[in-house]
């Protein structure tokens, strides 16, 4: 779901979804039916399943094991009706994610290949999988006739397997490994930096950081060279790209915004004119990557503004952030699914659990509400972008960089990377 649906309608101001399923088969030969969704989703929420992914069912009114989903009904074998307690435009994106996948009910919980384009021929748990095309798949027949997936936790061995020609696609490498690999100009075309769902930003808490007004926040934004930051702190930008938006490129709703540009002269002048004191405290977690970022920001901001930047690595960072104890901090968010709501509803909405800015802006909340209630994709995305624009215009936060996942791809193989939660699909590889 929703690819298993040939069409759908949205009614009752975004509360009612009616899906009309395709004539699709499981790889056992059984027909996919609407009741399978009801069965699979109830099983995912059953206490005995102990799924860690039950929060994905929040649009259906269920978040915890044992919660019910009374609004889901199979009207007939090919018609599924989903009634939401309240509108939630993220539903269609969530339906494409693993918690909502359908299993062949005839297998009674045994391992299933589902109804996708590839059949699971072999599964050596923890070591690898072998796939082959499913002849009765409803979509175009995959061009790749056989897929062998190796699971190798050691990145050095993984890189050796790739460079020796034993595998065609590999990922999950460290920054130093990628820098060495890229020293050979002939290899550069094999390196693909694929946008993921991670975003890192500099935030100002409205309570602890009340001394930072709009002019001061803008001046600090002008003191930051994002290109230098990712080059020096993130291994030549191998693991990140300079931010052009709070929403990362791997998430729907991303824009290449004209963020405040690096202007050290303007930064120092603005702080001088505001009579800003001579010290800035910067708080961050004890993660080694964030530590490198913090040290470069320390150098950049102090050089540009003439102020002393004091670093505060914080072991209980998230606890302190929740208590509004961190005036200026580096924070990172990784979206669980590639839709703007996962970023903005969590970071910007009033009283949101992860709103470490302690931001409460009726304009932002109104735009987020409109986005959630929207019944078309375009309307939802525009509203989310409007909410973000309000926060960025006031420099309540300063986007620093967006995450990328580097992939190595054998020359001659075409992989149409899409980014986000799922970087590519095997059926699209040529």
GIDAWO-V121536 format. One record per residue. N is the residue number from 1. PSI is psi in whole degrees, -180 to 180 (none if undefined). OMEGA is omega in radians with two decimals (999 if undefined). Layout:
N:PSI:OMEGA, N:PSI:OMEGA
This chain:
1:139:0.01, 2:3:-3.14, 3:-25:3.09, 4:-11:3.12, 5:133:3.08, 6:-31:3.10, 7:168:3.06, 8:158:3.07, 9:149:3.08, 10:126:-3.09, 11:-178:3.11, 12:49:3.09, 13:40:3.07, 14:7:-3.12, 15:-19:-3.02, 16:121:3.10, 17:130:3.07, 18:117:-3.09, 19:134:3.09, 20:110:-2.99, 21:151:3.05, 22:165:2.97, 23:92:-2.99, 24:148:3.13, 25:147:2.88, 26:166:-3.09, 27:-6:2.98, 28:-12:-3.08, 29:-13:3.13, 30:148:3.13, 31:141:3.04, 32:129:-3.11, 33:157:-3.08, 34:-36:-3.13, 35:-24:3.14, 36:-34:3.11, 37:-45:3.13, 38:-46:-3.12, 39:-47:-3.09, 40:-42:-3.08, 41:-37:3.07, 42:-38:3.11, 43:-39:3.13, 44:-32:-3.12, 45:-7:-3.11, 46:138:3.14, 47:-36:-3.11, 48:-25:3.13, 49:-32:3.13, 50:42:-3.14, 51:136:3.06, 52:3:-3.01, 53:19:-3.06, 54:-24:-3.13, 55:-19:3.10, 56:-18:-3.13, 57:13:-3.10, 58:-40:3.12, 59:-25:-3.14, 60:1:-3.13, 61:16:-3.13, 62:136:3.13, 63:-22:-3.00, 64:154:3.07, 65:132:-3.12, 66:-16:3.09, 67:149:-3.11, 68:159:3.06, 69:70:-3.06, 70:-14:-3.09, 71:5:-3.13, 72:127:-3.05, 73:133:3.01, 74:106:-3.11, 75:-40:3.05, 76:178:-3.05, 77:-24:-3.07, 78:10:-3.12, 79:120:3.13, 80:128:3.12, 81:130:3.12, 82:116:3.09, 83:124:-3.11, 84:147:3.06, 85:-32:3.09, 86:156:-3.10, 87:144:3.09, 88:103:-3.05, 89:-6:3.12, 90:-7:-3.01, 91:-49:-3.05, 92:-36:3.09, 93:-43:-3.13, 94:-34:-3.09, 95:-20:3.13, 96:0:-3.04, 97:158:-3.05, 98:-39:-3.12, 99:-24:-3.09, 100:-1:-3.10, 101:148:-3.11, 102:139:3.06, 103:152:3.07, 104:110:-3.08, 105:-21:-3.14, 106:-14:-3.12, 107:-6:3.06, 108:46:3.07, 109:-4:3.10, 110:167:-3.13, 111:131:-3.07, 112:144:3.02, 113:-1:3.11, 114:-144:-3.10, 115:19:-3.06, 116:-176:-3.03, 117:-16:-3.12, 118:145:3.11, 119:137:3.09, 120:106:-3.12, 121:-35:-3.08, 122:140:3.09, 123:108:3.05, 124:95:-2.97, 125:126:3.13, 126:-4:-3.08, 127:-41:-3.12, 128:171:3.11, 129:154:3.02, 130:131:-3.09, 131:151:3.02, 132:156:-3.09, 133:143:3.08, 134:117:-2.99, 135:-28:-3.11, 136:19:3.10, 137:141:-3.05, 138:-24:-3.08, 139:-170:3.11, 140:143:-3.13, 141:131:-3.13, 142:145:3.13, 143:-33:3.12, 144:119:-2.98, 145:-21:-3.14, 146:137:3.13, 147:123:3.02, 148:120:-3.13, 149:118:3.10, 150:138:3.05, 151:106:-3.12, 152:106:-3.08, 153:-21:-3.11, 154:115:-3.06, 155:-29:3.10, 156:-46:3.09, 157:-37:3.13, 158:-43:3.13, 159:-39:3.09, 160:-40:3.12, 161:-38:3.14, 162:-50:-3.07, 163:-24:3.10, 164:-9:-3.13, 165:7:-3.11, 166:-27:3.11, 167:157:-3.06, 168:-27:-3.13, 169:134:3.13, 170:153:3.09, 171:176:-3.13, 172:48:-3.09, 173:161:3.11, 174:162:3.10, 175:-49:3.11, 176:-39:3.11, 177:-42:-3.11, 178:-36:3.10, 179:-43:3.11, 180:-44:3.14, 181:-41:-3.05, 182:-6:3.11, 183:-27:3.10, 184:111:-3.09, 185:-29:-3.11, 186:-15:-3.13, 187:-15:-3.02, 188:-36:-3.12, 189:-15:3.13, 190:-9:-3.10, 191:122:-3.12, 192:121:3.11, 193:107:-3.01, 194:126:-3.12, 195:135:3.06, 196:-161:-3.01, 197:20:-3.06, 198:138:3.10, 199:139:3.13, 200:138:-3.03, 201:164:3.01, 202:124:-3.05, 203:153:3.09, 204:115:3.11, 205:130:-3.03, 206:-17:3.12, 207:-64:-3.12, 208:-30:-3.11, 209:31:-3.08, 210:-17:3.13, 211:-7:3.11, 212:99:3.10, 213:-178:-3.14, 214:-44:3.14, 215:-40:-3.13, 216:-41:3.14, 217:-40:3.11, 218:-39:3.13, 219:-41:3.12, 220:-36:3.06, 221:-39:3.14, 222:-16:-3.12, 223:-1:-3.02, 224:125:3.03, 225:102:-3.05, 226:-36:3.13, 227:-43:3.08, 228:-41:-3.11, 229:-49:-3.11, 230:-31:3.12, 231:-46:-3.05, 232:-39:-3.04, 233:-18:-3.04, 234:42:2.96, 235:62:3.10, 236:33:-3.12, 237:25:3.10, 238:-30:-3.03, 239:3:-3.13, 240:165:3.07, 241:145:3.10, 242:134:-3.07, 243:142:2.95, 244:7:-3.08, 245:158:2.98, 246:-43:3.05, 247:121:-3.09, 248:160:-3.10, 249:-22:3.14, 250:5:-3.11, 251:136:3.13, 252:134:-3.12, 253:-8:3.13, 254:141:3.04, 255:150:2.94, 256:86:-3.07, 257:152:3.02, 258:78:-3.13, 259:162:3.14, 260:126:-3.04, 261:158:3.08, 262:120:-3.12, 263:82:-3.04, 264:-33:3.13, 265:-47:3.13, 266:-35:3.14, 267:-50:-3.11, 268:-42:-3.13, 269:-44:-3.10, 270:-43:3.13, 271:-37:3.09, 272:-46:-3.12, 273:-30:3.14, 274:-5:-3.10, 275:32:-3.07, 276:138:-3.10, 277:174:-2.97, 278:3:-3.09, 279:145:3.09, 280:129:3.08, 281:129:-3.12, 282:120:-3.08, 283:145:-3.10, 284:163:3.12, 285:170:-3.11, 286:11:3.04, 287:136:-3.04, 288:-38:3.13, 289:-46:3.13, 290:-33:3.09, 291:-42:3.09, 292:-41:3.11, 293:-44:-3.11, 294:-42:-3.13, 295:-38:3.10, 296:-39:3.07, 297:-39:3.09, 298:-47:-3.12, 299:-44:-3.12, 300:-51:-3.04, 301:-41:-3.14, 302:-40:3.13, 303:-42:-3.08, 304:-38:-2.99, 305:-16:-3.06, 306:8:3.11, 307:156:3.05, 308:126:3.11, 309:115:-3.14, 310:126:-3.12, 311:138:-3.13, 312:81:3.03, 313:129:-2.95, 314:111:-3.09, 315:-38:3.11, 316:49:-3.01, 317:-50:-3.02, 318:-33:3.08, 319:-45:3.13, 320:-38:3.11, 321:-41:3.14, 322:-25:3.13, 323:8:3.13, 324:42:-3.13, 325:-4:-3.02, 326:106:-3.09, 327:-51:3.14, 328:128:-2.99, 329:157:3.02, 330:127:-3.11, 331:154:3.14, 332:141:3.05, 333:131:3.05, 334:115:-3.11, 335:138:3.10, 336:-23:3.07, 337:150:-2.93, 338:62:3.13, 339:143:-3.00, 340:-30:-3.10, 341:-35:-3.10, 342:-28:3.10, 343:-57:-2.94, 344:-40:3.11, 345:-32:-3.12, 346:-34:-3.03, 347:-27:-2.99, 348:-22:-3.07, 349:140:3.09, 350:134:3.07, 351:11:3.07, 352:145:-3.05, 353:-37:-3.05, 354:19:3.05, 355:77:-3.10, 356:-7:3.03, 357:-20:-2.95, 358:42:-3.12, 359:135:3.06, 360:101:-3.06, 361:114:-3.12, 362:-31:3.13, 363:-42:3.11, 364:-45:3.14, 365:-38:3.13, 366:-42:3.13, 367:-40:3.10, 368:-39:3.10, 369:-41:3.12, 370:-38:3.13, 371:-42:-3.12, 372:-34:-3.10, 373:-7:-3.08, 374:145:-3.13, 375:0:3.03, 376:152:-3.13, 377:-49:-3.08, 378:-43:-3.13, 379:-40:-3.14, 380:-48:-3.10, 381:-42:3.13, 382:-40:3.14, 383:-40:3.09, 384:-42:3.12, 385:-33:3.09, 386:-43:3.12, 387:-45:-3.14, 388:-40:-3.11, 389:-36:3.14, 390:-45:-3.14, 391:-40:-3.10, 392:-37:-3.12, 393:-31:-3.12, 394:3:-3.13, 395:37:3.04, 396:-26:3.03, 397:157:-3.11, 398:107:3.09, 399:133:-3.12, 400:-57:3.14, 401:159:3.11, 402:143:-3.10, 403:148:3.00, 404:152:3.05, 405:110:-3.14, 406:132:3.05, 407:142:3.01, 408:128:-3.06, 409:127:-3.14, 410:137:3.12, 411:136:-3.13, 412:-15:3.11, 413:131:-3.11, 414:117:3.14, 415:107:3.14, 416:87:-3.11, 417:138:3.11, 418:-16:3.14, 419:-171:-3.14, 420:-151:-3.08, 421:-32:3.10, 422:112:-2.97, 423:-35:-3.14, 424:169:3.12, 425:135:-3.09, 426:-33:-3.10, 427:-15:3.13, 428:-8:-3.10, 429:140:3.14, 430:none:999
